Amino acid sequence: MKLSRRDLLTTFLGAPFAIAACRDTPVLRFPKGEIVGQSVQLGHILREDRSFEVTADNWRNVEIAIIGGGVAGLSAGWKLKRLGVEDFVVLELEKESGGTSRSGEGQPVGYPWGAHYLPVPFRENFELISLLDEMSLLEGKTADGDLIVKEQFLCRDPEERVFYKGRWYDGLYLHVGESDEDKRQYAEFQKHLDFWVDWRDASGRRAFVVPSASCSDDAKVIELDKISFADWLRQNGMTSERLVWYCDYACRDDYGLKLDQTSAWAGLFYFCSRVRKSGEESQPFITFPEGNGRFVNHLAESVKDKIKRSHMVVSVVPNESGVDVICLANGELRGFRCEKVIYASPVFTAPYVIRGFREDAPFAASEFQHNAWFVANLFLKDRPRPRFARDFPLAWDNVLYESPSLGYVNATHQAGIDYGPTVWTYYYPMCHEPEGRTKLFNYEWRDLADVCLTDIARAHPEIYDLCERIDIMRWGHAMISPRPGFIWGSERRKALEPYRNIHFAHTDLSGIALFEEAFYHGLRAAGAILTAETQRR
């Protein structure tokens, strides 16, 4: 049933704001645009439990098939290539590879469709550093061995601002108007973060570090995964409204979850894993106008002759000699007879694709739960003027304090283009909606465009006149959900083990959806296959 505009905006933006928006900002002009991206109908084929037969002349022998061309799959291919392995294919469902790190091309710059930054890695993350070096992003190293990234690739100032009660302010934590108690609780929160940043277990491992495989498994750390981040804050006496908002924003930003849906371990990981030692700032961000699409394009270029796009894997059949992989490509069934498979698709798809998985499940794939988002790219003919002389200026990341969205990222910021046309990327996680995924795909382009424009109009009433086009991508399974009990639960660890010549490699396996985690698992799976092959020979 078609919702009224008031009901639509109430669902996404809340009743008080929806009522005011319908009264004060009637939509007089709508830009052009469309829904783009994921093949939803194709994905549902997997749930139909069909049987697939490939004709004899449509089979091909290959040593390794990588299923999924997101960051994990591309990273696995990148490592295989670097180690001299040539007999492999990367099978990608979509017309474009990259998953949630993909980007779009436009004017005046490219723009992200999802992930849009990479924190500078610690000096111990050798393989990620080798990727950055290969991309010519590095200037050198400090005397301590820390990376020096070329300045043009580090997020330029101003980096962040927040819109609150009609004004823009610097940073994400809202200091304006804070009480003495707010200040005390914020300082207390920082003390807890400092404790965990400096904490080491008996083996010298940090509690939180990227990649998460290097984190301590000490009982004191694991205990944090048993409660929500909201419970952890309450147990430590931190109830300040602005501190709670700040932590909730962090969870929505990195995990697509609300504060009470997120593991306390994951919440602290967000704040602690990229800080070298207490008292220091978090690692700076590497970013580009097109976001992490720059990394995706580099990885894809390195294996461009191996990628088979629009190849939807519909069946994976382990057997005594290896694994048979069947794809649907342009309406035709094609098969690959493989020795090994790297399964770099979301883990929840395994029971639908891998023959025999349900009957003899090596782990409970249903434990790998994902959340839904929509991302909108707004193409503006010009940017809004400041409403007040003392407003903090347009930044890279622009957050709306009183909105359930994450605000927008300004694509031209990193290119140093501060005037004229631009592209804004707006992010909305569906964590406020029960059955958010199902509801998201019931909304049409105009519905979601209306939500986006109405929300941004809080801060920029002239957005209706400036926006010439809005394209929207709906991510039904945008990222893994690090809910309480999952990070250190048994099912995630079981999935790290190979299953009948199939090696799983997806950021799902970390329980947190980050570029570094996907990169790590792609390399881990590729390395495990080559190690096993060397030992066999």
ChimeraX attribute file (.defattr): number of C-alpha atoms within 10 A of each C-alpha:
attribute: neighborCount
match mode: 1-to-1
recipient: residues
	/A:1	4
	/A:2	9
	/A:3	11
	/A:4	10
	/A:5	16
	/A:6	18
	/A:7	15
	/A:8	19
	/A:9	25
	/A:10	17
	/A:11	15
	/A:12	21
	/A:13	22
	/A:14	16
	/A:15	15
	/A:16	10
	/A:17	19
	/A:18	22
	/A:19	15
	/A:20	11
	/A:21	21
	/A:22	14
	/A:23	10
	/A:24	9
	/A:25	13
	/A:26	9
	/A:27	12
	/A:28	7
	/A:29	10
	/A:30	16
	/A:31	17
	/A:32	13
	/A:33	18
	/A:34	15
	/A:35	16
	/A:36	12
	/A:37	16
	/A:38	17
	/A:39	13
	/A:40	12
	/A:41	8
	/A:42	14
	/A:43	15
	/A:44	10
	/A:45	13
	/A:46	18
	/A:47	13
	/A:48	9
	/A:49	12
	/A:50	10
	/A:51	7
	/A:52	13
	/A:53	10
	/A:54	15
	/A:55	11
	/A:56	9
	/A:57	8
	/A:58	12
	/A:59	16
	/A:60	13
	/A:61	14
	/A:62	16
	/A:63	17
	/A:64	26
	/A:65	27
	/A:66	30
	/A:67	27
	/A:68	30
	/A:69	27
	/A:70	31
	/A:71	34
	/A:72	33
	/A:73	34
	/A:74	34
	/A:75	29
	/A:76	29
	/A:77	32
	/A:78	23
	/A:79	22
	/A:80	22
	/A:81	15
	/A:82	11
	/A:83	12
	/A:84	8
	/A:85	14
	/A:86	16
	/A:87	14
	/A:88	22
	/A:89	22
	/A:90	27
	/A:91	25
	/A:92	28
	/A:93	26
	/A:94	20
	/A:95	12
	/A:96	18
	/A:97	28
	/A:98	25
	/A:99	26
	/A:100	23
	/A:101	24
	/A:102	24
	/A:103	25
	/A:104	14
	/A:105	11
	/A:106	12
	/A:107	12
	/A:108	16
	/A:109	19
	/A:110	19
	/A:111	30
	/A:112	29
	/A:113	28
	/A:114	26
	/A:115	20
	/A:116	25
	/A:117	24
	/A:118	19
	/A:119	17
	/A:120	22
	/A:121	22
	/A:122	19
	/A:123	14
	/A:124	11
	/A:125	14
	/A:126	11
	/A:127	14
	/A:128	18
	/A:129	18
	/A:130	12
	/A:131	16
	/A:132	16
	/A:133	14
	/A:134	11
	/A:135	13
	/A:136	11
	/A:137	18
	/A:138	17
	/A:139	12
	/A:140	13
	/A:141	12
	/A:142	9
	/A:143	7
	/A:144	7
	/A:145	11
	/A:146	14
	/A:147	17
	/A:148	13
	/A:149	20
	/A:150	13
	/A:151	12
	/A:152	14
	/A:153	15
	/A:154	19
	/A:155	19
	/A:156	18
	/A:157	11
	/A:158	15
	/A:159	18
	/A:160	19
	/A:161	24
	/A:162	21
	/A:163	23
	/A:164	17
	/A:165	10
	/A:166	11
	/A:167	14
	/A:168	23
	/A:169	20
	/A:170	20
	/A:171	18
	/A:172	20
	/A:173	18
	/A:174	18
	/A:175	15
	/A:176	9
	/A:177	7
	/A:178	12
	/A:179	11
	/A:180	9
	/A:181	12
	/A:182	18
	/A:183	14
	/A:184	13
	/A:185	19
	/A:186	19
	/A:187	12
	/A:188	15
	/A:189	17
	/A:190	15
	/A:191	14
	/A:192	13
	/A:193	20
	/A:194	18
	/A:195	14
	/A:196	21
	/A:197	25
	/A:198	16
	/A:199	17
	/A:200	16
	/A:201	15
	/A:202	8
	/A:203	8
	/A:204	9
	/A:205	15
	/A:206	23
	/A:207	25
	/A:208	27
	/A:209	21
	/A:210	21
	/A:211	19
	/A:212	19
	/A:213	14
	/A:214	12
	/A:215	18
	/A:216	21
	/A:217	15
	/A:218	15
	/A:219	9
	/A:220	11
	/A:221	20
	/A:222	17
	/A:223	14
	/A:224	21
	/A:225	23
	/A:226	19
	/A:227	18
	/A:228	24
	/A:229	28
	/A:230	21
	/A:231	16
	/A:232	19
	/A:233	18
	/A:234	13
	/A:235	10
	/A:236	12
	/A:237	12
	/A:238	20
	/A:239	17
	/A:240	19
	/A:241	10
	/A:242	17
	/A:243	20
	/A:244	18
	/A:245	19
	/A:246	16
	/A:247	21
	/A:248	21
	/A:249	23
	/A:250	21
	/A:251	24
	/A:252	22
	/A:253	17
	/A:254	17
	/A:255	29
	/A:256	29
	/A:257	27
	/A:258	24
	/A:259	25
	/A:260	17
	/A:261	21
	/A:262	27
	/A:263	28
	/A:264	28
	/A:265	26
	/A:266	27
	/A:267	24
	/A:268	22
	/A:269	21
	/A:270	20
	/A:271	18
	/A:272	25
	/A:273	24
	/A:274	21
	/A:275	21
	/A:276	15
	/A:277	16
	/A:278	17
	/A:279	13
	/A:280	11
	/A:281	10
	/A:282	16
	/A:283	15
	/A:284	17
	/A:285	18
	/A:286	23
	/A:287	25
	/A:288	26
	/A:289	25
	/A:290	26
	/A:291	26
	/A:292	26
	/A:293	30
	/A:294	22
	/A:295	23
	/A:296	24
	/A:297	17
	/A:298	16
	/A:299	24
	/A:300	25
	/A:301	14
	/A:302	17
	/A:303	21
	/A:304	15
	/A:305	12
	/A:306	19
	/A:307	21
	/A:308	20
	/A:309	17
	/A:310	18
	/A:311	24
	/A:312	25
	/A:313	24
	/A:314	23
	/A:315	23
	/A:316	24
	/A:317	17
	/A:318	23
	/A:319	12
	/A:320	8
	/A:321	11
	/A:322	18
	/A:323	23
	/A:324	24
	/A:325	25
	/A:326	24
	/A:327	23
	/A:328	19
	/A:329	16
	/A:330	10
	/A:331	8
	/A:332	11
	/A:333	19
	/A:334	23
	/A:335	22
	/A:336	21
	/A:337	21
	/A:338	22
	/A:339	20
	/A:340	23
	/A:341	31
	/A:342	26
	/A:343	24
	/A:344	30
	/A:345	25
	/A:346	24
	/A:347	24
	/A:348	18
	/A:349	15
	/A:350	21
	/A:351	18
	/A:352	19
	/A:353	20
	/A:354	20
	/A:355	16
	/A:356	13
	/A:357	19
	/A:358	15
	/A:359	8
	/A:360	8
	/A:361	12
	/A:362	15
	/A:363	18
	/A:364	18
	/A:365	19
	/A:366	13
	/A:367	15
	/A:368	21
	/A:369	18
	/A:370	23
	/A:371	20
	/A:372	25
	/A:373	22
	/A:374	23
	/A:375	21
	/A:376	28
	/A:377	26
	/A:378	27
	/A:379	24
	/A:380	21
	/A:381	15
	/A:382	16
	/A:383	20
	/A:384	17
	/A:385	11
	/A:386	15
	/A:387	13
	/A:388	10
	/A:389	8
	/A:390	10
	/A:391	15
	/A:392	18
	/A:393	16
	/A:394	22
	/A:395	22
	/A:396	23
	/A:397	21
	/A:398	25
	/A:399	25
	/A:400	21
	/A:401	22
	/A:402	16
	/A:403	18
	/A:404	20
	/A:405	27
	/A:406	20
	/A:407	21
	/A:408	24
	/A:409	26
	/A:410	21
	/A:411	27
	/A:412	24
	/A:413	25
	/A:414	24
	/A:415	15
	/A:416	11
	/A:417	13
	/A:418	14
	/A:419	11
	/A:420	12
	/A:421	17
	/A:422	24
	/A:423	29
	/A:424	25
	/A:425	23
	/A:426	26
	/A:427	21
	/A:428	25
	/A:429	23
	/A:430	25
	/A:431	20
	/A:432	17
	/A:433	14
	/A:434	9
	/A:435	12
	/A:436	16
	/A:437	21
	/A:438	12
	/A:439	12
	/A:440	18
	/A:441	15
	/A:442	11
	/A:443	14
	/A:444	12
	/A:445	18
	/A:446	17
	/A:447	16
	/A:448	25
	/A:449	24
	/A:450	16
	/A:451	21
	/A:452	27
	/A:453	23
	/A:454	24
	/A:455	25
	/A:456	21
	/A:457	15
	/A:458	20
	/A:459	19
	/A:460	18
	/A:461	16
	/A:462	15
	/A:463	19
	/A:464	19
	/A:465	15
	/A:466	18
	/A:467	23
	/A:468	17
	/A:469	18
	/A:470	25
	/A:471	20
	/A:472	24
	/A:473	19
	/A:474	24
	/A:475	24
	/A:476	19
	/A:477	16
	/A:478	21
	/A:479	25
	/A:480	26
	/A:481	26
	/A:482	30
	/A:483	27
	/A:484	21
	/A:485	19
	/A:486	22
	/A:487	25
	/A:488	20
	/A:489	15
	/A:490	13
	/A:491	18
	/A:492	21
	/A:493	14
	/A:494	14
	/A:495	19
	/A:496	18
	/A:497	15
	/A:498	18
	/A:499	16
	/A:500	15
	/A:501	18
	/A:502	24
	/A:503	24
	/A:504	28
	/A:505	36
	/A:506	29
	/A:507	27
	/A:508	28
	/A:509	24
	/A:510	24
	/A:511	25
	/A:512	23
	/A:513	23
	/A:514	24
	/A:515	23
	/A:516	21
	/A:517	24
	/A:518	27
	/A:519	25
	/A:520	26
	/A:521	28
	/A:522	31
	/A:523	23
	/A:524	19
	/A:525	28
	/A:526	24
	/A:527	16
	/A:528	14
	/A:529	21
	/A:530	14
	/A:531	11
	/A:532	10
	/A:533	11
	/A:534	9
	/A:535	8
	/A:536	7
	/A:537	5
